[in-house]
Amino acid sequence: ILTRVQNILTKKGQEMCFIDLEDFGGKIEIVVFPSVFADSRALMASDQKLIVYGRITDKDGELKMLAEKIKKIDDPSDFPPPARGGDEEGVEAARGNMPVL
């Protein structure tokens, strides 16, 4: 659930924002750069249920997500559950260097 939206202007005068998403597991700050913000501006409202695709970074020593795509969750069935088992090779191939906490 979207709990915070902080709109800002870049040095080039483009709109972007920082948002916080929370669930029962915790909270994460998400950086929404101008290109993604332009496509998802209408979704930026408190209490909105969203799914965010992106990359995790620990720049400045704090975990954040850099949004690449944002969608509203209209129906949970729109998002199939993650694959269970049988794809260990794919997981290993995609493994990054970021420790999981």
URVENTA-V197612 format. One record per backbone hydrogen bond with DSSP energy under -1.0 kcal/mol. NH is the residue of the N-H (numbers start at 0). CO is the residue of the C=O. Records with the same first field share a line. If there is no record, write none. Layout:
NH->CO + CO
This chain:
1->47
2->19
3->19
5->17
7->15
9->13
12->9
15->7
16->31
17->5
18->29
19->3
20->27
21->0
22->25
25->22
27->20
29->18
30->64
31->16
36->32
37->33
39->35
40->36
42->39
43->40
44->42
46->1
47->44
50->70
52->68
54->65
56->63
60->57
61->58
63->56
64->28
65->54
66->30
67->52
68->52
70->50
72->48
73->71
77->74
78->75
90->86
91->87
92->88
93->89
